[in-house]
Structure formats: structure tokens, C-alpha cells
Amino acid sequence: MAVLKSGTIWKNGKMLAWDEATIHVLSHVVSYGSALFEGVRCYATPEGPAIFRLRDHMQRLLNSSKIYRIDAGSTREQLEQACLTVIADNRLPQAYIRPIVLRGYGAMGVGVKPGDCPIDVFIAAWDWGQYLGGAAQSEGVDVCVSSWRRIAPDTLPAMAKAAANYMNSQLIKMEAFANGYAEGIALDINGQVSEGSGENLFAYSAGKLITPPLSSSALPGITRDCVMRIAGEMGIAVAEQTLPREALYLADELFFCGTAVEITPIRSVDRIAVGTGKRGELTAAIQKRYFALAKGEADDAYGWRTPVAQAAESSVR
């Protein structure tokens, strides 16, 4: 597989060459997973590249950092500008953006307690296509219910998008792949549906769209919020409520949502077909509206697009 790579990466207010954006092996984050991150999409629009829901992503990054008592050292507005600068500096018409806040290299011997470890902020961007494959969004994907439970609320905070949480996600994803599935769905500590390894989930049944509540250890997804608003536009009832596993098998439609996965239908769960086993009509309609808003094919009714033209003409080096 080709390495995804662009020209420059933002670090603590300066642009570095891609291969120079490194950390020390004894950085706190390497041993203890002390990093918060985001995934953000920049779409090609008729007016040029525009970052989708930039403000909300940068606020969630700061919220995640606050939960872990980390001062990112930048305001939300400064982080927004940094993302715009990265896209402009790399001349990317579309991209996936990865901001990371991490505990870096400082005094060793303090163990888990971070002590005086510095906080580093990196922002990288590269061109990345469909997360679950080229045909996933039109044909749907086959998934399983994982044997790995989602993190319990009193272990790791699910509202923080933390690197450590994704060790759990890796187990879910690897198990699914090993058994021939594209993705896994995790249950929460009470045996109710939580989310995928890196995606929120919606079920459409009896005219109502249902998504697990945050109390089921689900990330407060920004695409999840998009779906809820789009469904509201369409007059579809939306509920945040617990979902038993068997509801996945009985749903008329199921789909994943997230910045990376965007809106991707689920055609089967544990080899049981969902609905007709194809992308459902509501899923297709939500997909269409979502991409119209993201790609500038519809008026920006919610103020979700930030044109990269707002970035400074030159980058700080």
C-alpha cells in the first residue's frame, strides 16, 4: 500500500517538512497513549476547497483535551486557522485532516503521571478516499457484532476522542477483518448497541431513526449530528435510545456515519441481511443531502463549510 503523504505538517505554530514532523521515542504519548485527536474532511467545492464543520471539530478537540487536563496552548480560532493553513500550504483540493494534541518528551521517571511533559500539537492533511472501500457507500458493507465490548463509562471517557480509546477499536476492527467482515459493531457494558470501531450507527425502523445515546459509550459524533439535523429536515422522527443487539437484525435500514466513513450503508449483520440487503431509500436520501452540504452542491444552510480561501496567503515556516 502506498504511503499517504503530503508536503508539510503544522507543529506548534510552524510548518515543517513532512518527514521532519517527528517525536522522541520516550515521549509520554508513546508509553501511555496520552493523545487526543480529530478527523476532519476538506471537500472540493465549486468555490474551491472547504473544510466541513471545522469549528465543531476543533471545539471537540479542546473538549477532549480538557477532560484529560491538557492545555492545548491554542484557542479554537487559532486551531481553525492552522487547519486552513495546512490545506493551503499543501495545495490540496480535498483532504483528510488529522489534528493531534499529545504529551511529548520531558523528564522520565515520573511514570504515568505526566509531570512536566510538554504539550505538542500537530496538524497533518492528505488525500484519502472512501474509508471502507470504493463500493461501500453504494452497495453497503457486511459487519459483525464484536465479542469485544466498548469501553465502560467509568474506565475511559468515551466523550473524549482519545488515542487510548482506539486500542479497543483496533481489537474490534481486527476481529471483524479476521472473520471476513468490513467492520465490527460493539456492545456497551450493558449489552446494548454502542457503535462501530470508529463510527456512529443509525437504525431505521417503523418510520423512526434511532441512534444509541452517548451513555452507551458512543462518541458525540459530528456526522451523527449532521444526520439528526438532515433527518429533521425530512420530517423523520429521530430518537437517541438504547438498542438491543437483535434490533440490528430487524431494522429496515442500518448505516454507519462518521467523518472518515461519511454515510455508509450496512447490508448485513452477522450474515443476516438488513432489510432488502441493499442500501435503503432513506440512507440514500441522507447520503445525497449530506454530500450536497459538504461539497457545496447546496446552500450552506447551517454554516458548516469553511472555505480554505480564508487562510493566509503565506505560511509561517
Protein Blocks (a to p, Z undefined) as FASTA:
>chain_A
ZZdddfbdceehiacdfklmccdfkbfklmnopacdddddddddfkbpcdehklmmmmmm
mmmmmmnopaehiafklmmmmmmmmmmmnopabdcdddddddddddehklmmnojaccdd
dddddddddfnbjklmmnopaddddfbdcddfklccfkbccfklmmmmmmmmmmmmmnop
abdcdddfkopafbdfkbccdddeehiacdddfklopacdfklmmmmmmmmmnopacddd
dddfklmmmpmbdcdddfklopaddfbgehiaehjlpacfklmmmmmmmmmmmnopaccf
kopaccfklpcfbdcZZ
